[in-house]
Amino acid sequence: MTATPIYQQHLDKTPANFTPLSPLSYLERTAAVYPDYPSVVYGERRYSWAETYARSRRLASALTMRGVGVGDTVSIIAANIPELYEAHFGVPMAGAVLNAINTRLDAPIIAFILNHAEAKVLLVDPEFSGVVKLALEQVDHDLLVIDIEDDSFDGGERLGDLTYESLLAEGDPEFEWSLPADEWDAITLNYTSGTTGNPKGVVYHHRGAALNATSNILTWGMPQHSVYLWTLPMFHCNGWCFPWTMAANAGTSVCLRAVRDEPIYRAFREEGVTHFCGAPIVLNMLANAPDHLRDFTQQIKAMTAGAPPPAKVIEAMEGMGVEVTHVYGLTETYGPSVVCAWKDEWNEKGAEDRAALKVRQGVKYVALSGLMVADPETMEPVPSDGETMGEIFMQGNIVMKGYLKNAEATDKAFKGGWFASGDLGVMHPDGYIALKDRSKDIIISGGENISSVEVEDTLYKHPAVMEAAVVARPDEKWGETPCAFVELKPQAEANEAEIIAFCRDHMAHFKAPKTVVFGALPKTSTGKIQKFILRDRARELG
């Protein structure tokens, strides 16, 4: 008979030594330790941590009394306002799953999400009442609609029988909520962009949310009581887990309804902002804002993701006192899961060289267990030569549970024990990855692979270029050629021949765009350029 190993003898999990990981515990702790410290700022509205905790408990209590519980979905469509922040705690405190909906979606897609998620409750910001009204006509089940009121927004209409504040009034500020029975339980549901077909529902669990929230603090070196500006939509990967990060940090969330340069710079000055996140397009907007707006004195840290930010944009931001950290991730990885971890010895390099280093995506987050660039067929890692391209794979606690009610897509995403990102990149000799393209965005011209990102980075170096995106244009001779869509800076001038000549002077000739189209670029709500629209336009050029 085999003896029980000594470390398995009466060393079991008990309530005394094991608690499920959940970011909900961060709010409870901060409200107890720093009850009077500021939690959320939105115009004239100011809340303390004690107030945010009480309002979140009221929300959880009211939802519970209305029959919402474990496994139920509570959806919300709102700008970055306090109610959306509170929902990140109040909804899971009731045992339910929060579904924050992209505010730029049209009515049919919103209706699809509400139907697919089987939403029991929908909280509606007045700014989006028009599109939600149309969506509700296509929902195939009854749900409770709650109207959020906002004195700072003029417009919208009531869709439900109850306001958010009336709902809170039903709840108990001392509601005895509990942590999930299992940290693997779902906490939120986020839908992918769905540029081809219906969006997929990405399910997060409490454990992953807790780990990535604290990883944000460690990765960014955030001092306690930081002041965080919400330029990143809270619906996007749950704001990269920053609602929970700020509870753990006992910091202040400064909310903004609209992302524009003037209110952002005003928040920098008046609220003492220390940190903010945003897509490269947000950094580009700030870098090109009028000089008179840039009246702030504190050091500010910016975290950016999405397509690699042009080195020139990073250089411009750092020139005005904003330190940029580049991260990379997907909805399926709770937002940021890879970071260009900075090394002190790189500070000795010139501004241009530092910016070039920062556009690399980097190394795995503290909470990510595995990261590799590999051949998607053999799953063999590519050489660490900075040139051989492969697909980026991730593994660990901050990879989603899977896609809701979509076993086929879940199985396809989890390949050989790894999550397949669909992104192409290279591994550098120092172990840092660099994203080269989405697999669908790579341009194959005359048998040569051309990275649209590389061409875009060259275009951004042109002094007249504000924004740029490159896609494939069908070509009878070469198969495909690079087609550049360019928006010029105000009052700047440039023609197609000048742009093409500039690119040929700064990169291999075969990689330079053969076509340049001028005009505003279509973007998603998170500032990402919608390349699928541009690909259609390029095909229409003939």
PAKOLFI-344597 format. One record per residue (C-alpha): residue in one letter; x, y, z. Coordinates in steps of 0.2 Angstrom, whole numbers, plus 5000, padded with zeros to 4 digits. Example, Ala and Ser with C-alpha at 12.3 -4.5 7.8 and 13.67 -1.06 7.14 Angstrom:
BEGIN
a506249785039
s506849955036
//
This chain:
BEGIN
m500050005000
t500750174995
a500950295009
t500150465007
p501450595003
i501850705018
y501250865009
q499550795006
q499250745024
h497950855033
l498551005022
d496851045014
k496051195007
t494951275020
p494051445022
a495451495033
n496851465020
f495951485003
t494951614995
p494451624977
l495351764968
s494251904963
p494452094960
l492852124970
s493952104986
y495052254980
l493552374982
e493052304999
r494852335005
t495052504998
a493352565005
a493852505022
v495652575022
y495352735012
p493552775014
d493652965011
y494952964997
p494253004980
s493752864969
v492852934954
v492753104946
y491553154932
g491353344930
e490553414946
r490153234952
r491453174965
y491353004974
s492352934988
w492852754990
a491552735003
e490252804992
t490752694977
y490752544988
a489052584995
r488352624977
s489052454970
r488252364985
r486552444982
l486652394964
a487052214968
s485652214981
a484352294969
l484752164955
t484652024968
m482952074974
r482352084955
g482951904953
v484651924945
g485951804951
v487251674946
g487451644928
d486351794922
t486951924911
v486752114914
s487152224899
i487552404899
i487852524885
a488652684891
a490052814889
n491452814902
i490352874916
p490252824935
e488852704932
l489852604920
y491252594933
e490052544947
a489352404936
h491052324936
f490852284954
g488952284958
v488452164944
p489752024949
m489352064967
a487551994963
g488351844955
a487951894938
v489051924923
l489352104916
n489152134897
a489852304893
i489252344875
n490252444862
t489452614860
r489852624841
l488852464836
d487252474826
a485552414831
p485552244823
i487252194831
i486652264848
a485152154847
f486152004842
i487252034858
l485752054869
n484951894862
h486551794861
a486951844879
e485251814885
a485251974894
k484051994909
v484452184912
l485052324901
l485752484908
v485652624895
d486552794894
p485452924886
e486752964873
f486352794865
s484452784868
g484152804849
v485052654843
v484552554858
k482752584855
l482952514838
a483852364845
l482552324858
e481352304844
q482352154838
v482652074855
d481751904856
h481451904875
d480852014889
l482252114899
l482252244912
v482852414904
i483552544916
d483852724911
i485452804916
e485152994919
d486553114916
d486353304919
s487853344909
f487153264893
d485753354884
g484653234874
g484053054873
e482452974879
r481852864892
l481652684887
g481252594903
d480152604918
l481552644930
t483052754932
y484752694938
e484652804954
s482852734957
l483552564956
l484952604968
a483652674980
e482952494981
g484552424986
d485452405003
p487152495005
e487552365018
f487152215006
e488052055011
w488752004995
s490051854993
l491451814983
p491151684969
a491051504974
d492451464961
e493651594954
w493451514937
d491651584937
a491251704924
i491351894929
t491151984912
l490651954894
n491552054880
y491052044861
t492352044848
s492252174834
g491352054822
t492052134806
t491651974797
g490051884803
n489251904820
p490451954835
k491051814847
g490651824865
v492351814875
v492051754893
y493251814907
h493351734924
h493651814942
r495451744943
g496051814927
a495251984930
a496051994947
l497751944941
n497752064926
a497152204937
t498652184948
s499852154934
n499352324927
i500052404943
l501652294943
t501952324924
w501752514925
g502552534942
m500952634947
p501152724964
q499652704976
h498352834974
s498752864955
v497552974945
y496952884930
l496052974915
w494752864906
t495252894888
l495152704884
p493252644883
m492752544898
f491852434887
h493452384878
c494152224887
n493352304902
g494452444900
w495952334900
c495452284918
f495852454924
p494152474934
w494852344945
t496652404944
m496052574951
a495152494966
a496752394970
n497752554968
a496552654979
g496752784965
t495552904957
s494652874940
v494353034930
c492952994918
l492653084901
r491153064890
a492053114874
v493953094870
r494453254863
d496153354865
e495453504875
p494553404889
i496053284890
y497253424892
r496153514904
a496053354915
f497953344915
r497953514922
e496453524934
e496353344940
g498253304941
v498153154930
t499653034931
h499152894920
f498052864905
c497852724891
g497352744873
a497552684856
p498952754845
i497652874837
v497352954854
l499252984856
n499353054838
m497853174842
l498753234857
a500453254849
n499653364835
a498553464847
p498753654847
d500253714858
h499253814869
l498353664876
r499953584883
d499953674899
f500353534912
t501853514923
q501753344930
q502553184923
i501153084914
k501252894909
a500352834894
m499952654890
t499552614872
a499152464862
g498352414845
a499452424830
p501252474834
p501252654837
p502352754824
a504052794832
k503752974827
v502152984838
i503052904853
e504553024851
a503253174850
m502353124866
e503953094876
g504553264870
m503153344879
g503353244895
v502253094892
e503152934895
v502452794884
t502352614888
h501852494873
v500852344877
y499952214866
g498452094869
l496752054863
t495052044869
e495351854872
t496851904884
y495952024895
g496752164886
p498652194888
s499652034891
v501252084883
v502352234887
c503852314880
a504752314897
w505952454898
k507752434903
d508752574911
e510252554899
w509152604885
n508952774892
e510652814886
k510052804868
g509452944857
a507652994856
e507452904839
d508252744845
r507252744861
a505652764851
a506152624839
l506352504854
k504652554861
v503652504846
r504152324849
q502752234859
g504052154871
v503852014884
k502451924893
y501452014907
v501751954925
a500151864924
l500451774907
s501351604908
g501851574890
l502251684875
m502951624859
v503151654840
a502851494831
d502451414814
p500551394815
e500551224807
t501951134816
m501951244832
e503851254832
p504551414838
v505351524825
p507151574826
s507451724837
d508251824823
g507051974822
e506651924804
t505751754803
m503851784804
g502651674814
e501051674823
i500951744841
f500351614854
m499951644872
q499551534887
g499051574905
n497751634918
i497351794907
v496751694892
m494851684891
k493751544897
g493251534879
y491851594867
l490051594874
k489051464865
n490351434852
a491251274854
e491951264837
a492751444838
t493451404856
d494251244850
k495051324835
a495751464846
f496551344858
k497851254848
g498951124856
g498751204873
w499051384867
f497951524862
a498151564844
s498151754842
g498051774823
d499351904824
l501051884815
g502651934822
v504551904825
m505551854840
h507151964843
p508751894850
d508451984866
g506751884868
y505652034864
i504252004851
a503752134838
l502052124829
k502152134810
d500352114805
r498752024807
s498851874796
k497451944786
d498352114783
i499952044777
i500252104758
i500951974747
s501752054731
g502651954718
g502851824731
e503651934744
n502851964761
i502652154765
s502152214782
s500852344781
v501452404798
e503152434792
v502552544777
e501352634789
d502852674801
t503752744786
l502252854781
y502152924798
k503952994797
h503353114783
p503053284790
a501353314782
v500553144787
m499353144802
e498652964800
a499052824788
a498452644785
v499052524772
v498152374764
a498252264749
r497652324732
p497352184719
d498652194705
e498652084689
k500552084688
w501052074706
g499551994714
e499452134727
t500252294730
p500252414745
c498952544744
a499152684757
f497652784764
v498352954771
e497553094781
l498653254781
k498953364795
p497953534795
q498653654782
a499953524776
e500053484758
a500753334749
n500353234733
e500353054729
a502053064719
e502853144734
i502253024747
i502752874736
a504552954733
f504752984752
c504352794755
r505552734742
d506852844750
h506652764767
m506252584763
a506552444750
h505752504734
f504552354732
k503852384749
a503352564745
p501552604741
k501052604723
t499452694727
v499052834739
v497252894743
f496953054753
g495553084766
a494953044783
l495152864789
p493652754796
k493952704814
t493152594828
s492552664844
t494252624852
g495252724839
k495752574828
i495752604809
q494452494801
k495552414788
f494152294782
i493352454775
l494952514767
r495252344759
d493452364751
r493952534745
a495652474738
r494752334728
e493552454721
l494952554714
g495152414701
//
